[in-house]
Amino acid sequence: MGGTLKNLTHLDRLEAESMHIMREVVADAERPVMLYSVGKDSAVMLHLAMKAFYPSKPPFPLLHVDTTWKFKEMIEFRDRRATETGLELLVHSNQEGIDEGIGPFSHGSALHTDVMKTAALKQALDKYKFDIAFGGARRDEEKSRAKERICSFRTAEHRWDPKNQRPELWNLYNTRIRQGESIRVFPLSNWTELDIWQYIRREGIDIVPLYYSAKRPVVEWEGTQIMVDDDRVPEELRKTAVEKSVRFRTLGCYPLTGAVESEADTLEEIIQEMLLTKSSERQGRVIDRDQSGSMEKKKQEGYF
Amino acid sequence: MSDQNSLLETDIRGYLEAHENKSLLRFITCGSVDDGKSTLIGRMLYDSKMIFEDQLDALESDSKRVGTQGENIDFALLVDGLTAEREQGITIDVAYRFFSTDKRKFIVADTPGHVQYTRNMATGASTADLAILLIDARRGVLEQTRRHAFIASSLGIRKLVLAINKMDLQNYEQSVFDDIESDFIEFAEELATGIEIQAIPMSALEGTNITTKSDKTPWYDGPSLMEYLETVPVDDDRLNAPFRLPVQYVNRPNLDFRGFSGQIPSGSVKVGDRVKTLPSAKETTVTRILSGDQDVQEAMAGESVTVCFADEVDTSRGDLICTAESPAQVADQFQARIFWMADDKMLPGRRYLMKIGSKTVTAQVNETKYRIEMSDLQDRPARDLSLNEVGVCTLSLDQAIPFDPYNEIRETGGFILIDRLNNNTVGMGMIDFALRRAGNIHWQSVDVNKEAHSAQKNQKPAVLWFTGLSGSGKSTIANALQKRLYSIDRHTYLLDGDNVRHGLNRDLGFTDADRVENIRRVSEVSKLMVDAGLITLVSFISPFRSERRMARNMVEDGEFVEVFVNTPLNVAEERDVKGLYKRAREGKIKNFTGIDSPYEPPTEPEIEIDTTKVSADEAAEIIVDWMKERGMLG
């Protein structure tokens, strides 16, 4: 670099802030964990963690809450990344939900999400007694997220009280909690969707291939184009499947994540498409559109 | 945005290169209720095309349903996120918003207008480079405007935009603008020095002077709001300040690598630089700097790095690495400005946890020198601080810490105070300077120590702390216990209201602050008596848990025995041995515990005595048995 100092760009500053948050929180935590959802935000968060603790490994495991309805390519990618990074990967599914056969086709998106995602996450946090859980949520995703702290305090019942949040001053994080309480920590709070994509491009971060366009079999279900990922798609729907060039803007359970028709198969084209189509990111997720303010309600109940 | 859009369509790589290298500006917007903050931010998001189409559809339907602008778009609905806020039409909490233009990315902290949420404004201001103060042109500079300007400037923000809004409702009259501007500048002269003020006439609703200069204000020759925000220099002061690195994390994967991680708040560091770690004050040389997984030769303010040293210098989390040429100061007593953020008052004498940089210590507010009235910046006498009040206080810590005055470096001079019981962040503070006498107090070490004293008396010293309502029977039981212990040749002393209130504490009354000080002194005296090897009986109402916790923390584990003399209020009031309840009920005694002052019963007392079931002598026997079981009586 010689003797002259470069100017820090917005990406440099966001990266430094996220690394600061992770180190600070981990230093005081007893049992931290990183929630790894396999999506692009998780990919960035994992990349930042590898940097923050280099040359050590991040001193926490990854936790994936598997609803059993994730895309197959997500599971393959998840297992490969865990092997490559050498981090411990914990996978938790709600066994009661599996026993009762809960699924999006048979029980609807709301109940499925509630049982297989929200309840499963609480089970996993209780089972391993994690006091700190990193999550990849960003403030630009949704209005109630815009008001959430970086360190978001949860009661022993995992509830969020939006009216009683601790003030968060400078870069000082108060992570003191009592037995049973926990904190959800969002190191990517100040990143936007565009920042995430730019950073993935700058750093060459590996992401699930589903983000890139390819010929995939899709059917129309509840107004959304969903991919036929396995034969749990009801047979009468499967019969209507057609091959289309599609990709996914967000990744979750395959029946709840709408595909968009697209030819974008490079990072640059994805970003270009995102900026030109101007349709906000979570639109593909069925859960948000249920009712106004639904994310805030979900969060008070313990949804990440 | 039009150039950008064509670049986006034709040359996505060129577009991304340009947008990867933007700078970042963080600012806050603040002002009174209804000044139009949310509308302004909604307008900026809209004009910079950061609203996606599906959000715009939702916005249009929401505007018709709950909006306040008739058939027009209500931009405020874009940013008022929480359901409670949307229903009440106000902004309760800090909301963070993001947008960018060709030149910059912006992070906006939208902060609330109501007085009771002033603390949320301070939260937003703590990370901001610039503040936009919204003023309603019809109402001019209000108390809340002055309050926000004061907070922004005390937190070190040196650039203020005076956004004189709703000019459309004043027919864009220049005189309205001029009057408000000069009114504010007159007030601002009392604020910290070096503040730049840019006043802009605007209408967020009509979009006047937001992105481009409007012909509705031909008399105004300054920039539009966006022009100003895009070009105002982001402070370089931190780069020119001396190098600091608070150690967050010691990175030690194996015996060959030992690095110290943290984010640099100020200055820069090169491989080969001489540094000093505080408080140990050992000097060494930097041999490696890691930025993420890359070795670099140099790192600067804002970066998160890991550094390695030439020597094995004992350094741990909470220490501060400084340039050896100009290290930080080290002290354990300070004068600081404190902004109180909790419903419970800040009380002198109470102990709080203090977090500064990556260090957490115990701090006690010794004295509130005065409170600053934010509306006129005048000092007012004060002993304690309530929610949203700012005061100048002296603090003492249980250990010396490295620091810089807040005015010089924010991150090494700013701290938060944490309540030790509920763990809430209750205050924020900014260190002004160290109190010199800190260096002069030395603890005397003596050879005839506590162990010698207690061995001589054949007992374990302890504090038996009797707490309960007035008239609950504390002193009666304590007296019975003292007689019983005396009869078996144990050395005791009883501290109660009669022998302390009339002497040591006769200058104290019964306000909350005085009650805290009363208990603090009694705790200190009982600690000395424990050092002298005595079984110390303390009989005080001591209504607050946190003071009893303070007393407990002053002595060693196992030496504090909390005895809860549990007598229901109606029973104590019926007994009314001293006639005090009657007088309190008649209003002749103020701040009487149980009547108009709270009593917080112990949650986990070592011993609980139900006086409706046992006599004083029986109670004394229960306590003696308890002490014998634990080997406290030799």
Contacts between the chains, C-beta under 8 A, distances in Angstrom:
chain1	res1	chain2	res2	distance
A	1	B	296	6.4
A	1	B	297	5.5
A	1	B	298	5.5
A	2	B	297	7.9
A	3	B	298	7.8
A	5	B	239	7.2
A	5	B	268	6.0
A	5	B	298	6.7
A	5	B	300	4.8
A	7	B	23	6.8
A	8	B	23	7.9
A	8	B	24	7.9
A	8	B	300	7.4
A	8	B	302	5.0
A	8	B	303	7.0
A	9	B	20	6.4
A	9	B	21	5.2
A	9	B	22	6.4
A	9	B	23	6.9
A	9	B	24	7.7
A	10	B	22	5.3
A	10	B	23	6.6
A	10	B	24	4.0
A	10	B	100	8.0
A	10	B	104	7.9
A	10	B	105	4.2
A	11	B	20	6.4
A	12	B	302	7.3
A	12	B	303	7.2
A	13	B	24	5.1
A	13	B	302	5.9
A	14	B	24	7.9
A	15	B	292	7.7
A	15	B	304	7.4
A	16	B	263	5.8
A	16	B	302	5.8
A	16	B	303	5.2
A	16	B	304	4.2
A	17	B	263	7.7
A	17	B	304	7.8
A	19	B	263	7.4
A	19	B	292	7.5
A	19	B	304	3.9
A	20	B	248	7.2
A	20	B	262	7.7
A	20	B	263	4.2
A	20	B	304	5.2
A	23	B	248	4.5
A	23	B	249	4.5
A	23	B	261	5.5
A	23	B	262	7.5
A	23	B	304	7.4
A	24	B	248	5.5
A	24	B	249	8.0
A	24	B	358	6.7
A	26	B	249	7.2
A	27	B	248	5.8
A	27	B	249	5.2
A	27	B	317	5.6
A	27	B	358	7.0
A	50	B	293	7.3
A	51	B	292	3.5
A	51	B	293	5.8
A	52	B	261	7.5
A	52	B	292	7.7
A	52	B	304	7.0
A	53	B	249	7.8
A	53	B	251	6.7
A	53	B	261	8.0
A	54	B	290	6.6
A	54	B	292	6.3
A	54	B	293	4.3
A	54	B	306	7.5
A	55	B	251	7.2
A	55	B	253	5.2
A	55	B	257	5.8
A	55	B	259	7.8
A	55	B	290	7.8
A	55	B	293	7.5
A	56	B	251	5.4
A	56	B	252	7.4
A	56	B	253	4.1
A	57	B	253	7.6
A	139	B	96	4.7
A	139	B	98	7.3
A	140	B	97	7.9
A	140	B	98	5.0
A	143	B	79	7.5
A	143	B	80	7.8
A	143	B	81	3.4
A	143	B	82	7.7
A	143	B	95	7.8
A	144	B	81	5.0
A	144	B	82	5.8
A	144	B	83	7.9
A	145	B	81	7.9
A	146	B	79	7.5
A	146	B	81	5.2
A	146	B	95	4.3
A	146	B	96	5.5
A	146	B	97	6.5
A	147	B	81	5.3
A	147	B	82	5.9
A	147	B	93	4.4
A	147	B	94	6.7
A	147	B	95	4.8
A	147	B	96	7.8
A	162	B	82	5.5
A	162	B	84	7.6
A	162	B	93	6.9
A	163	B	84	7.0
A	163	B	92	7.0
A	163	B	93	7.9
A	165	B	93	6.7
A	166	B	424	6.0
A	166	B	425	4.6
A	167	B	119	5.7
A	167	B	120	7.1
A	167	B	122	7.2
A	167	B	123	4.6
A	167	B	341	5.3
A	167	B	416	7.9
A	167	B	425	5.2
A	167	B	428	7.2
A	168	B	123	5.9
A	168	B	425	7.8
A	169	B	122	7.2
A	169	B	123	6.0
A	169	B	126	4.4
A	169	B	414	7.1
A	169	B	416	5.6
A	169	B	425	7.3
A	169	B	428	4.9
A	170	B	126	4.8
A	170	B	127	6.4
A	170	B	410	6.5
A	170	B	411	6.4
A	170	B	414	5.1
A	171	B	127	7.5
A	171	B	263	7.0
A	171	B	411	6.8
A	172	B	355	5.4
A	172	B	356	7.7
A	172	B	357	8.0
A	172	B	414	7.3
A	172	B	415	7.3
A	172	B	416	5.1
A	174	B	355	6.6
A	174	B	416	6.3
A	174	B	418	5.6
A	174	B	423	7.2
A	174	B	424	7.9
A	174	B	425	4.8
A	176	B	353	7.3
A	176	B	418	6.1
A	176	B	423	4.1
A	177	B	423	6.2
A	178	B	423	6.6
A	189	B	96	7.2
A	190	B	96	6.8
A	190	B	98	7.4
A	190	B	107	5.9
A	192	B	98	4.8
A	194	B	19	7.5
A	194	B	100	7.7
A	195	B	105	7.8
A	198	B	16	6.5
A	198	B	19	6.7
A	198	B	20	5.7
A	201	B	16	6.8
A	202	B	20	6.3
A	268	B	12	4.7
A	268	B	13	6.0
A	268	B	16	6.6
A	269	B	12	7.1
A	271	B	12	6.7
A	271	B	16	6.5
A	272	B	8	6.5
A	272	B	9	7.7
A	272	B	12	4.2
A	272	B	15	7.8
A	275	B	8	5.6
A	276	B	8	6.6
A	276	B	9	6.9
A	278	B	49	7.8
A	278	B	52	4.7
A	278	B	53	5.1
A	279	B	52	5.6
A	279	B	53	6.0
A	279	B	54	5.4
A	280	B	52	3.8
A	280	B	54	5.5
A	280	B	55	5.5
A	283	B	54	5.2
A	292	B	62	7.6
A	292	B	83	7.8
A	293	B	82	7.9
A	293	B	83	4.1
A	293	B	86	7.5
A	296	B	81	7.7
A	296	B	82	6.1
A	296	B	83	5.7
A	297	B	83	7.9
